[in-house]
């Protein structure tokens, strides 16, 4: 999957390999992957866009002040604004 996305102009792709119960810092809504990308590429996360199809993507983006885009396909179809806000 990462090679396909890099073909569309993405510099990198980050995927959490952990299960929900493992308590890692990279599984969203934790911000570990965003911080890793920030450090690797010297990013200002407030000028970055996080595109996701789950409420946890949007919450993580909000925690670091990034621009948020919820894609309403796949898992995003069942995400509601009430879930995102609360």
mmCIF file as gemmi writes it, N, C-alpha and C atoms, coordinates in Angstrom:
data_model
loop_
_atom_site.group_PDB
_atom_site.id
_atom_site.type_symbol
_atom_site.label_atom_id
_atom_site.label_alt_id
_atom_site.label_comp_id
_atom_site.label_asym_id
_atom_site.label_entity_id
_atom_site.label_seq_id
_atom_site.pdbx_PDB_ins_code
_atom_site.Cartn_x
_atom_site.Cartn_y
_atom_site.Cartn_z
_atom_site.occupancy
_atom_site.B_iso_or_equiv
_atom_site.pdbx_formal_charge
_atom_site.auth_seq_id
_atom_site.auth_asym_id
_atom_site.pdbx_PDB_model_num
ATOM 1 N N . UNK Axp A 1 ? 0.816 -1.192 0 1 0 ? 1 A 1
ATOM 2 C CA . UNK Axp A 1 ? 0 0 0 1 0 ? 1 A 1
ATOM 3 C C . UNK Axp A 1 ? 0.861 1.258 0 1 0 ? 1 A 1
ATOM 4 N N . UNK Axp A 2 ? 1.925 1.3 0.765 1 0 ? 2 A 1
ATOM 5 C CA . UNK Axp A 2 ? 2.726 2.517 0.857 1 0 ? 2 A 1
ATOM 6 C C . UNK Axp A 2 ? 3.352 2.892 -0.486 1 0 ? 2 A 1
ATOM 7 N N . UNK Axp A 3 ? 3.747 1.921 -1.282 1 0 ? 3 A 1
ATOM 8 C CA . UNK Axp A 3 ? 4.32 2.238 -2.592 1 0 ? 3 A 1
ATOM 9 C C . UNK Axp A 3 ? 3.283 2.881 -3.502 1 0 ? 3 A 1
ATOM 10 N N . UNK Axp A 4 ? 2.038 2.432 -3.432 1 0 ? 4 A 1
ATOM 11 C CA . UNK Axp A 4 ? 0.975 3.031 -4.232 1 0 ? 4 A 1
ATOM 12 C C . UNK Axp A 4 ? 0.756 4.482 -3.843 1 0 ? 4 A 1
ATOM 13 N N . UNK Axp A 5 ? 0.719 4.771 -2.549 1 0 ? 5 A 1
ATOM 14 C CA . UNK Axp A 5 ? 0.501 6.138 -2.087 1 0 ? 5 A 1
ATOM 15 C C . UNK Axp A 5 ? 1.676 7.041 -2.417 1 0 ? 5 A 1
ATOM 16 N N . UNK Axp A 6 ? 2.882 6.52 -2.341 1 0 ? 6 A 1
ATOM 17 C CA . UNK Axp A 6 ? 4.051 7.321 -2.705 1 0 ? 6 A 1
ATOM 18 C C . UNK Axp A 6 ? 3.995 7.702 -4.178 1 0 ? 6 A 1
ATOM 19 N N . UNK Axp A 7 ? 3.394 6.871 -5.002 1 0 ? 7 A 1
ATOM 20 C CA . UNK Axp A 7 ? 3.211 7.187 -6.406 1 0 ? 7 A 1
ATOM 21 C C . UNK Axp A 7 ? 2.274 8.368 -6.637 1 0 ? 7 A 1
ATOM 22 N N . UNK Axp A 8 ? 1.455 8.7 -5.638 1 0 ? 8 A 1
ATOM 23 C CA . UNK Axp A 8 ? 0.548 9.839 -5.727 1 0 ? 8 A 1
ATOM 24 C C . UNK Axp A 8 ? 1.152 11.098 -5.128 1 0 ? 8 A 1
ATOM 25 N N . UNK Axp A 9 ? 2.415 11.062 -4.748 1 0 ? 9 A 1
ATOM 26 C CA . UNK Axp A 9 ? 3.082 12.253 -4.242 1 0 ? 9 A 1
ATOM 27 C C . UNK Axp A 9 ? 3.236 12.307 -2.733 1 0 ? 9 A 1
ATOM 28 N N . UNK Axp A 10 ? 2.84 11.276 -2.022 1 0 ? 10 A 1
ATOM 29 C CA . UNK Axp A 10 ? 3.046 11.244 -0.582 1 0 ? 10 A 1
ATOM 30 C C . UNK Axp A 10 ? 4.514 10.95 -0.295 1 0 ? 10 A 1
ATOM 31 N N . UNK Axp A 11 ? 5.073 11.625 0.701 1 0 ? 11 A 1
ATOM 32 C CA . UNK Axp A 11 ? 6.473 11.399 1.067 1 0 ? 11 A 1
ATOM 33 C C . UNK Axp A 11 ? 6.66 10.127 1.882 1 0 ? 11 A 1
ATOM 34 N N . UNK Axp A 12 ? 5.648 9.779 2.656 1 0 ? 12 A 1
ATOM 35 C CA . UNK Axp A 12 ? 5.778 8.631 3.539 1 0 ? 12 A 1
ATOM 36 C C . UNK Axp A 12 ? 4.389 8.168 3.945 1 0 ? 12 A 1
ATOM 37 N N . UNK Axp A 13 ? 4.311 6.958 4.463 1 0 ? 13 A 1
ATOM 38 C CA . UNK Axp A 13 ? 3.069 6.394 4.957 1 0 ? 13 A 1
ATOM 39 C C . UNK Axp A 13 ? 3.365 5.778 6.314 1 0 ? 13 A 1
ATOM 40 N N . UNK Axp A 14 ? 2.532 6.075 7.297 1 0 ? 14 A 1
ATOM 41 C CA . UNK Axp A 14 ? 2.708 5.549 8.648 1 0 ? 14 A 1
ATOM 42 C C . UNK Axp A 14 ? 1.511 4.68 8.998 1 0 ? 14 A 1
ATOM 43 N N . UNK Axp A 15 ? 1.795 3.471 9.482 1 0 ? 15 A 1
ATOM 44 C CA . UNK Axp A 15 ? 0.752 2.534 9.867 1 0 ? 15 A 1
ATOM 45 C C . UNK Axp A 15 ? 1.124 1.954 11.229 1 0 ? 15 A 1
ATOM 46 N N . UNK Axp A 16 ? 0.189 1.991 12.156 1 0 ? 16 A 1
ATOM 47 C CA . UNK Axp A 16 ? 0.411 1.39 13.472 1 0 ? 16 A 1
ATOM 48 C C . UNK Axp A 16 ? 0.241 -0.122 13.36 1 0 ? 16 A 1
ATOM 49 N N . UNK Axp A 17 ? 1.265 -0.891 13.752 1 0 ? 17 A 1
ATOM 50 C CA . UNK Axp A 17 ? 1.176 -2.354 13.648 1 0 ? 17 A 1
ATOM 51 C C . UNK Axp A 17 ? 0.588 -3.013 14.901 1 0 ? 17 A 1
ATOM 52 N N . UNK Axp A 18 ? 0.216 -2.203 15.893 1 0 ? 18 A 1
ATOM 53 C CA . UNK Axp A 18 ? -0.201 -2.744 17.187 1 0 ? 18 A 1
ATOM 54 C C . UNK Axp A 18 ? -1.703 -2.991 17.271 1 0 ? 18 A 1
ATOM 55 N N . UNK Axp A 19 ? -2.071 -3.875 18.184 1 0 ? 19 A 1
ATOM 56 C CA . UNK Axp A 19 ? -3.476 -4.112 18.487 1 0 ? 19 A 1
ATOM 57 C C . UNK Axp A 19 ? -3.982 -3.031 19.427 1 0 ? 19 A 1
ATOM 58 N N . UNK Axp A 20 ? -5.281 -2.854 19.464 1 0 ? 20 A 1
ATOM 59 C CA . UNK Axp A 20 ? -5.907 -1.837 20.299 1 0 ? 20 A 1
ATOM 60 C C . UNK Axp A 20 ? -5.499 -1.951 21.764 1 0 ? 20 A 1
ATOM 61 N N . UNK Axp A 21 ? -5.348 -3.159 22.264 1 0 ? 21 A 1
ATOM 62 C CA . UNK Axp A 21 ? -5.069 -3.385 23.689 1 0 ? 21 A 1
ATOM 63 C C . UNK Axp A 21 ? -3.604 -3.23 24.073 1 0 ? 21 A 1
ATOM 64 N N . UNK Axp A 22 ? -2.72 -2.965 23.12 1 0 ? 22 A 1
ATOM 65 C CA . UNK Axp A 22 ? -1.287 -2.91 23.421 1 0 ? 22 A 1
ATOM 66 C C . UNK Axp A 22 ? -0.854 -1.595 24.051 1 0 ? 22 A 1
ATOM 67 N N . UNK Axp A 23 ? -1.666 -0.557 23.97 1 0 ? 23 A 1
ATOM 68 C CA . UNK Axp A 23 ? -1.348 0.703 24.633 1 0 ? 23 A 1
ATOM 69 C C . UNK Axp A 23 ? -0.165 1.451 24.046 1 0 ? 23 A 1
ATOM 70 N N . UNK Axp A 24 ? 0.051 1.36 22.759 1 0 ? 24 A 1
ATOM 71 C CA . UNK Axp A 24 ? 1.185 2.039 22.128 1 0 ? 24 A 1
ATOM 72 C C . UNK Axp A 24 ? 0.887 3.532 21.962 1 0 ? 24 A 1
ATOM 73 N N . UNK Axp A 25 ? 1.902 4.295 21.656 1 0 ? 25 A 1
ATOM 74 C CA . UNK Axp A 25 ? 1.718 5.742 21.453 1 0 ? 25 A 1
ATOM 75 C C . UNK Axp A 25 ? 1.394 6.081 20.004 1 0 ? 25 A 1
ATOM 76 N N . UNK Axp A 26 ? 1.482 5.095 19.117 1 0 ? 26 A 1
ATOM 77 C CA . UNK Axp A 26 ? 1.272 5.4 17.702 1 0 ? 26 A 1
ATOM 78 C C . UNK Axp A 26 ? -0.149 5.132 17.227 1 0 ? 26 A 1
ATOM 79 N N . UNK Axp A 27 ? -0.909 4.347 17.953 1 0 ? 27 A 1
ATOM 80 C CA . UNK Axp A 27 ? -2.28 4.038 17.507 1 0 ? 27 A 1
ATOM 81 C C . UNK Axp A 27 ? -3.183 5.233 17.778 1 0 ? 27 A 1
ATOM 82 N N . UNK Axp A 28 ? -3.791 5.735 16.716 1 0 ? 28 A 1
ATOM 83 C CA . UNK Axp A 28 ? -4.659 6.892 16.861 1 0 ? 28 A 1
ATOM 84 C C . UNK Axp A 28 ? -5.89 6.517 17.689 1 0 ? 28 A 1
ATOM 85 N N . UNK Axp A 29 ? -6.344 7.414 18.539 1 0 ? 29 A 1
ATOM 86 C CA . UNK Axp A 29 ? -6.147 8.853 18.52 1 0 ? 29 A 1
ATOM 87 C C . UNK Axp A 29 ? -4.879 9.352 19.21 1 0 ? 29 A 1
ATOM 88 N N . UNK Axp A 30 ? -3.955 8.459 19.595 1 0 ? 30 A 1
ATOM 89 C CA . UNK Axp A 30 ? -2.65 8.93 20.089 1 0 ? 30 A 1
ATOM 90 C C . UNK Axp A 30 ? -1.904 9.58 18.93 1 0 ? 30 A 1
ATOM 91 N N . UNK Axp A 31 ? -0.907 10.369 19.244 1 0 ? 31 A 1
ATOM 92 C CA . UNK Axp A 31 ? -0.262 11.192 18.215 1 0 ? 31 A 1
ATOM 93 C C . UNK Axp A 31 ? 1.152 10.749 17.859 1 0 ? 31 A 1
ATOM 94 N N . UNK Axp A 32 ? 1.537 9.56 18.274 1 0 ? 32 A 1
ATOM 95 C CA . UNK Axp A 32 ? 2.903 9.09 18.053 1 0 ? 32 A 1
ATOM 96 C C . UNK Axp A 32 ? 3.365 9.121 16.607 1 0 ? 32 A 1
ATOM 97 N N . UNK Axp A 33 ? 2.512 8.683 15.677 1 0 ? 33 A 1
ATOM 98 C CA . UNK Axp A 33 ? 2.911 8.67 14.261 1 0 ? 33 A 1
ATOM 99 C C . UNK Axp A 33 ? 3.041 10.095 13.722 1 0 ? 33 A 1
ATOM 100 N N . UNK Axp A 34 ? 2.175 10.986 14.183 1 0 ? 34 A 1
ATOM 101 C CA . UNK Axp A 34 ? 2.27 12.383 13.727 1 0 ? 34 A 1
ATOM 102 C C . UNK Axp A 34 ? 3.556 13.036 14.232 1 0 ? 34 A 1
ATOM 103 N N . UNK Axp A 35 ? 3.909 12.75 15.478 1 0 ? 35 A 1
ATOM 104 C CA . UNK Axp A 35 ? 5.153 13.297 16.038 1 0 ? 35 A 1
ATOM 105 C C . UNK Axp A 35 ? 6.367 12.7 15.329 1 0 ? 35 A 1
ATOM 106 N N . UNK Axp A 36 ? 6.31 11.41 15.009 1 0 ? 36 A 1
ATOM 107 C CA . UNK Axp A 36 ? 7.412 10.77 14.274 1 0 ? 36 A 1
ATOM 108 C C . UNK Axp A 36 ? 7.617 11.448 12.917 1 0 ? 36 A 1
ATOM 109 N N . UNK Axp A 37 ? 6.534 11.706 12.213 1 0 ? 37 A 1
ATOM 110 C CA . UNK Axp A 37 ? 6.639 12.381 10.915 1 0 ? 37 A 1
ATOM 111 C C . UNK Axp A 37 ? 7.136 13.814 11.088 1 0 ? 37 A 1
ATOM 112 N N . UNK Axp A 38 ? 6.664 14.48 12.139 1 0 ? 38 A 1
ATOM 113 C CA . UNK Axp A 38 ? 7.103 15.853 12.413 1 0 ? 38 A 1
ATOM 114 C C . UNK Axp A 38 ? 8.619 15.908 12.605 1 0 ? 38 A 1
ATOM 115 N N . UNK Axp A 39 ? 9.138 14.984 13.379 1 0 ? 39 A 1
ATOM 116 C CA . UNK Axp A 39 ? 10.573 14.966 13.65 1 0 ? 39 A 1
ATOM 117 C C . UNK Axp A 39 ? 11.383 14.562 12.42 1 0 ? 39 A 1
ATOM 118 N N . UNK Axp A 40 ? 10.905 13.577 11.683 1 0 ? 40 A 1
ATOM 119 C CA . UNK Axp A 40 ? 11.639 13.082 10.51 1 0 ? 40 A 1
ATOM 120 C C . UNK Axp A 40 ? 11.726 14.139 9.412 1 0 ? 40 A 1
ATOM 121 N N . UNK Axp A 41 ? 10.629 14.874 9.208 1 0 ? 41 A 1
ATOM 122 C CA . UNK Axp A 41 ? 10.567 15.825 8.099 1 0 ? 41 A 1
ATOM 123 C C . UNK Axp A 41 ? 10.564 17.29 8.537 1 0 ? 41 A 1
ATOM 124 N N . UNK Axp A 42 ? 10.79 17.537 9.834 1 0 ? 42 A 1
ATOM 125 C CA . UNK Axp A 42 ? 10.83 18.907 10.378 1 0 ? 42 A 1
ATOM 126 C C . UNK Axp A 42 ? 9.56 19.675 10.014 1 0 ? 42 A 1
ATOM 127 N N . UNK Axp A 43 ? 8.42 19.08 10.331 1 0 ? 43 A 1
ATOM 128 C CA . UNK Axp A 43 ? 7.129 19.638 9.947 1 0 ? 43 A 1
ATOM 129 C C . UNK Axp A 43 ? 6.566 20.563 11.015 1 0 ? 43 A 1
ATOM 130 N N . UNK Axp A 44 ? 5.816 21.539 10.581 1 0 ? 44 A 1
ATOM 131 C CA . UNK Axp A 44 ? 4.955 22.318 11.453 1 0 ? 44 A 1
ATOM 132 C C . UNK Axp A 44 ? 3.583 21.675 11.313 1 0 ? 44 A 1
ATOM 133 N N . UNK Axp A 45 ? 3.172 20.904 12.307 1 0 ? 45 A 1
ATOM 134 C CA . UNK Axp A 45 ? 1.938 20.131 12.191 1 0 ? 45 A 1
ATOM 135 C C . UNK Axp A 45 ? 0.695 21.004 12.032 1 0 ? 45 A 1
ATOM 136 N N . UNK Axp A 46 ? 0.78 22.259 12.439 1 0 ? 46 A 1
ATOM 137 C CA . UNK Axp A 46 ? -0.36 23.161 12.258 1 0 ? 46 A 1
ATOM 138 C C . UNK Axp A 46 ? -0.549 23.54 10.789 1 0 ? 46 A 1
ATOM 139 N N . UNK Axp A 47 ? 0.449 23.259 9.961 1 0 ? 47 A 1
ATOM 140 C CA . UNK Axp A 47 ? 0.348 23.525 8.525 1 0 ? 47 A 1
ATOM 141 C C . UNK Axp A 47 ? 0.18 22.238 7.723 1 0 ? 47 A 1
ATOM 142 N N . UNK Axp A 48 ? -0.046 21.124 8.425 1 0 ? 48 A 1
ATOM 143 C CA . UNK Axp A 48 ? -0.211 19.833 7.773 1 0 ? 48 A 1
ATOM 144 C C . UNK Axp A 48 ? -1.686 19.439 7.739 1 0 ? 48 A 1
ATOM 145 N N . UNK Axp A 49 ? -1.999 18.556 6.821 1 0 ? 49 A 1
ATOM 146 C CA . UNK Axp A 49 ? -3.356 18.042 6.67 1 0 ? 49 A 1
ATOM 147 C C . UNK Axp A 49 ? -3.349 16.562 7.017 1 0 ? 49 A 1
ATOM 148 N N . UNK Axp A 50 ? -4.288 16.162 7.866 1 0 ? 50 A 1
ATOM 149 C CA . UNK Axp A 50 ? -4.487 14.756 8.174 1 0 ? 50 A 1
ATOM 150 C C . UNK Axp A 50 ? -5.793 14.34 7.503 1 0 ? 50 A 1
ATOM 151 N N . UNK Axp A 51 ? -5.689 13.353 6.621 1 0 ? 51 A 1
ATOM 152 C CA . UNK Axp A 51 ? -6.853 12.833 5.914 1 0 ? 51 A 1
ATOM 153 C C . UNK Axp A 51 ? -7.136 11.448 6.48 1 0 ? 51 A 1
ATOM 154 N N . UNK Axp A 52 ? -8.348 11.262 6.973 1 0 ? 52 A 1
ATOM 155 C CA . UNK Axp A 52 ? -8.665 9.973 7.567 1 0 ? 52 A 1
ATOM 156 C C . UNK Axp A 52 ? -10.102 9.569 7.349 1 0 ? 52 A 1
ATOM 157 N N . UNK Axp A 53 ? -10.35 8.286 7.562 1 0 ? 53 A 1
ATOM 158 C CA . UNK Axp A 53 ? -11.709 7.78 7.409 1 0 ? 53 A 1
ATOM 159 C C . UNK Axp A 53 ? -12.284 7.287 8.733 1 0 ? 53 A 1
ATOM 160 N N . UNK Axp A 54 ? -11.642 7.623 9.824 1 0 ? 54 A 1
ATOM 161 C CA . UNK Axp A 54 ? -12.118 7.207 11.148 1 0 ? 54 A 1
ATOM 162 C C . UNK Axp A 54 ? -12.075 8.403 12.107 1 0 ? 54 A 1
ATOM 163 N N . UNK Axp A 55 ? -12.934 8.351 13.099 1 0 ? 55 A 1
ATOM 164 C CA . UNK Axp A 55 ? -12.974 9.43 14.081 1 0 ? 55 A 1
ATOM 165 C C . UNK Axp A 55 ? -11.627 9.579 14.784 1 0 ? 55 A 1
ATOM 166 N N . UNK Axp A 56 ? -10.912 8.469 14.971 1 0 ? 56 A 1
ATOM 167 C CA . UNK Axp A 56 ? -9.631 8.525 15.671 1 0 ? 56 A 1
ATOM 168 C C . UNK Axp A 56 ? -8.589 9.319 14.879 1 0 ? 56 A 1
ATOM 169 N N . UNK Axp A 57 ? -8.671 9.307 13.555 1 0 ? 57 A 1
ATOM 170 C CA . UNK Axp A 57 ? -7.772 10.111 12.722 1 0 ? 57 A 1
ATOM 171 C C . UNK Axp A 57 ? -8.019 11.596 12.983 1 0 ? 57 A 1
ATOM 172 N N . UNK Axp A 58 ? -9.287 11.959 13.066 1 0 ? 58 A 1
ATOM 173 C CA . UNK Axp A 58 ? -9.664 13.357 13.246 1 0 ? 58 A 1
ATOM 174 C C . UNK Axp A 58 ? -9.289 13.847 14.646 1 0 ? 58 A 1
ATOM 175 N N . UNK Axp A 59 ? -9.479 13.007 15.645 1 0 ? 59 A 1
ATOM 176 C CA . UNK Axp A 59 ? -9.101 13.37 17.017 1 0 ? 59 A 1
ATOM 177 C C . UNK Axp A 59 ? -7.593 13.569 17.123 1 0 ? 59 A 1
ATOM 178 N N . UNK Axp A 60 ? -6.816 12.682 16.525 1 0 ? 60 A 1
ATOM 179 C CA . UNK Axp A 60 ? -5.352 12.824 16.556 1 0 ? 60 A 1
ATOM 180 C C . UNK Axp A 60 ? -4.925 14.119 15.875 1 0 ? 60 A 1
ATOM 181 N N . UNK Axp A 61 ? -5.517 14.414 14.729 1 0 ? 61 A 1
ATOM 182 C CA . UNK Axp A 61 ? -5.189 15.653 14.019 1 0 ? 61 A 1
ATOM 183 C C . UNK Axp A 61 ? -5.534 16.869 14.866 1 0 ? 61 A 1
ATOM 184 N N . UNK Axp A 62 ? -6.653 16.807 15.553 1 0 ? 62 A 1
ATOM 185 C CA . UNK Axp A 62 ? -7.07 17.916 16.406 1 0 ? 62 A 1
ATOM 186 C C . UNK Axp A 62 ? -6.094 18.134 17.554 1 0 ? 62 A 1
ATOM 187 N N . UNK Axp A 63 ? -5.577 17.052 18.129 1 0 ? 63 A 1
ATOM 188 C CA . UNK Axp A 63 ? -4.644 17.145 19.254 1 0 ? 63 A 1
ATOM 189 C C . UNK Axp A 63 ? -3.372 17.906 18.89 1 0 ? 63 A 1
ATOM 190 N N . UNK Axp A 64 ? -2.935 17.812 17.639 1 0 ? 64 A 1
ATOM 191 C CA . UNK Axp A 64 ? -1.693 18.478 17.228 1 0 ? 64 A 1
ATOM 192 C C . UNK Axp A 64 ? -1.955 19.76 16.428 1 0 ? 64 A 1
ATOM 193 N N . UNK Axp A 65 ? -3.225 20.105 16.253 1 0 ? 65 A 1
ATOM 194 C CA . UNK Axp A 65 ? -3.57 21.344 15.564 1 0 ? 65 A 1
ATOM 195 C C . UNK Axp A 65 ? -3.513 21.278 14.052 1 0 ? 65 A 1
ATOM 196 N N . UNK Axp A 66 ? -3.536 20.069 13.496 1 0 ? 66 A 1
ATOM 197 C CA . UNK Axp A 66 ? -3.494 19.923 12.037 1 0 ? 66 A 1
ATOM 198 C C . UNK Axp A 66 ? -4.868 20.188 11.418 1 0 ? 66 A 1
ATOM 199 N N . UNK Axp A 67 ? -4.856 20.456 10.136 1 0 ? 67 A 1
ATOM 200 C CA . UNK Axp A 67 ? -6.086 20.558 9.371 1 0 ? 67 A 1
ATOM 201 C C . UNK Axp A 67 ? -6.638 19.145 9.232 1 0 ? 67 A 1
ATOM 202 N N . UNK Axp A 68 ? -7.948 19.003 9.387 1 0 ? 68 A 1
ATOM 203 C CA . UNK Axp A 68 ? -8.565 17.675 9.401 1 0 ? 68 A 1
ATOM 204 C C . UNK Axp A 68 ? -9.516 17.507 8.228 1 0 ? 68 A 1
ATOM 205 N N . UNK Axp A 69 ? -9.41 16.349 7.569 1 0 ? 69 A 1
ATOM 206 C CA . UNK Axp A 69 ? -10.354 16.001 6.506 1 0 ? 69 A 1
ATOM 207 C C . UNK Axp A 69 ? -10.851 14.595 6.772 1 0 ? 69 A 1
ATOM 208 N N . UNK Axp A 70 ? -12.175 14.473 6.96 1 0 ? 70 A 1
ATOM 209 C CA . UNK Axp A 70 ? -12.791 13.161 7.131 1 0 ? 70 A 1
ATOM 210 C C . UNK Axp A 70 ? -13.29 12.691 5.781 1 0 ? 70 A 1
ATOM 211 N N . UNK Axp A 71 ? -12.755 11.576 5.327 1 0 ? 71 A 1
ATOM 212 C CA . UNK Axp A 71 ? -13.179 10.972 4.069 1 0 ? 71 A 1
ATOM 213 C C . UNK Axp A 71 ? -14.382 10.091 4.391 1 0 ? 71 A 1
ATOM 214 N N . UNK Axp A 72 ? -15.499 10.383 3.769 1 0 ? 72 A 1
ATOM 215 C CA . UNK Axp A 72 ? -16.735 9.668 4.102 1 0 ? 72 A 1
ATOM 216 C C . UNK Axp A 72 ? -16.943 8.454 3.204 1 0 ? 72 A 1
ATOM 217 N N . UNK Axp A 73 ? -15.876 7.692 3.023 1 0 ? 73 A 1
ATOM 218 C CA . UNK Axp A 73 ? -15.955 6.408 2.339 1 0 ? 73 A 1
ATOM 219 C C . UNK Axp A 73 ? -15.357 5.381 3.281 1 0 ? 73 A 1
ATOM 220 N N . UNK Axp A 74 ? -15.572 4.14 3.036 1 0 ? 74 A 1
ATOM 221 C CA . UNK Axp A 74 ? -15.034 3.115 3.926 1 0 ? 74 A 1
ATOM 222 C C . UNK Axp A 74 ? -15.558 3.316 5.333 1 0 ? 74 A 1
ATOM 223 N N . UNK Axp A 75 ? -14.68 3.332 6.314 1 0 ? 75 A 1
ATOM 224 C CA . UNK Axp A 75 ? -15.085 3.504 7.709 1 0 ? 75 A 1
ATOM 225 C C . UNK Axp A 75 ? -15.685 4.881 7.954 1 0 ? 75 A 1
ATOM 226 N N . UNK Axp A 76 ? -15.324 5.87 7.148 1 0 ? 76 A 1
ATOM 227 C CA . UNK Axp A 76 ? -15.832 7.232 7.321 1 0 ? 76 A 1
ATOM 228 C C . UNK Axp A 76 ? -17.31 7.365 7.098 1 0 ? 76 A 1
ATOM 229 N N . UNK Axp A 77 ? -17.902 6.433 6.362 1 0 ? 77 A 1
ATOM 230 C CA . UNK Axp A 77 ? -19.34 6.473 6.115 1 0 ? 77 A 1
ATOM 231 C C . UNK Axp A 77 ? -20.131 6.379 7.415 1 0 ? 77 A 1
ATOM 232 N N . UNK Axp A 78 ? -19.63 5.613 8.366 1 0 ? 78 A 1
ATOM 233 C CA . UNK Axp A 78 ? -20.364 5.424 9.607 1 0 ? 78 A 1
ATOM 234 C C . UNK Axp A 78 ? -19.961 6.42 10.694 1 0 ? 78 A 1
ATOM 235 N N . UNK Axp A 79 ? -18.967 7.277 10.427 1 0 ? 79 A 1
ATOM 236 C CA . UNK Axp A 79 ? -18.562 8.288 11.397 1 0 ? 79 A 1
ATOM 237 C C . UNK Axp A 79 ? -19.558 9.429 11.353 1 0 ? 79 A 1
ATOM 238 N N . UNK Axp A 80 ? -20.009 9.839 12.516 1 0 ? 80 A 1
ATOM 239 C CA . UNK Axp A 80 ? -20.941 10.948 12.573 1 0 ? 80 A 1
ATOM 240 C C . UNK Axp A 80 ? -20.277 12.13 13.247 1 0 ? 80 A 1
ATOM 241 N N . UNK Axp A 81 ? -20.798 13.317 12.99 1 0 ? 81 A 1
ATOM 242 C CA . UNK Axp A 81 ? -20.24 14.511 13.619 1 0 ? 81 A 1
ATOM 243 C C . UNK Axp A 81 ? -20.397 14.45 15.136 1 0 ? 81 A 1
ATOM 244 N N . UNK Axp A 82 ? -21.458 13.837 15.649 1 0 ? 82 A 1
ATOM 245 C CA . UNK Axp A 82 ? -21.629 13.709 17.086 1 0 ? 82 A 1
ATOM 246 C C . UNK Axp A 82 ? -20.509 12.875 17.693 1 0 ? 82 A 1
ATOM 247 N N . UNK Axp A 83 ? -20.096 11.827 17.008 1 0 ? 83 A 1
ATOM 248 C CA . UNK Axp A 83 ? -19 10.996 17.485 1 0 ? 83 A 1
ATOM 249 C C . UNK Axp A 83 ? -17.703 11.783 17.481 1 0 ? 83 A 1
ATOM 250 N N . UNK Axp A 84 ? -17.485 12.596 16.46 1 0 ? 84 A 1
ATOM 251 C CA . UNK Axp A 84 ? -16.239 13.351 16.34 1 0 ? 84 A 1
ATOM 252 C C . UNK Axp A 84 ? -16.154 14.453 17.385 1 0 ? 84 A 1
ATOM 253 N N . UNK Axp A 85 ? -17.262 15.073 17.696 1 0 ? 85 A 1
ATOM 254 C CA . UNK Axp A 85 ? -17.266 16.213 18.609 1 0 ? 85 A 1
ATOM 255 C C . UNK Axp A 85 ? -17.187 15.756 20.052 1 0 ? 85 A 1
ATOM 256 N N . UNK Axp A 86 ? -17.841 14.666 20.4 1 0 ? 86 A 1
ATOM 257 C CA . UNK Axp A 86 ? -17.91 14.234 21.799 1 0 ? 86 A 1
ATOM 258 C C . UNK Axp A 86 ? -16.757 13.386 22.204 1 0 ? 86 A 1
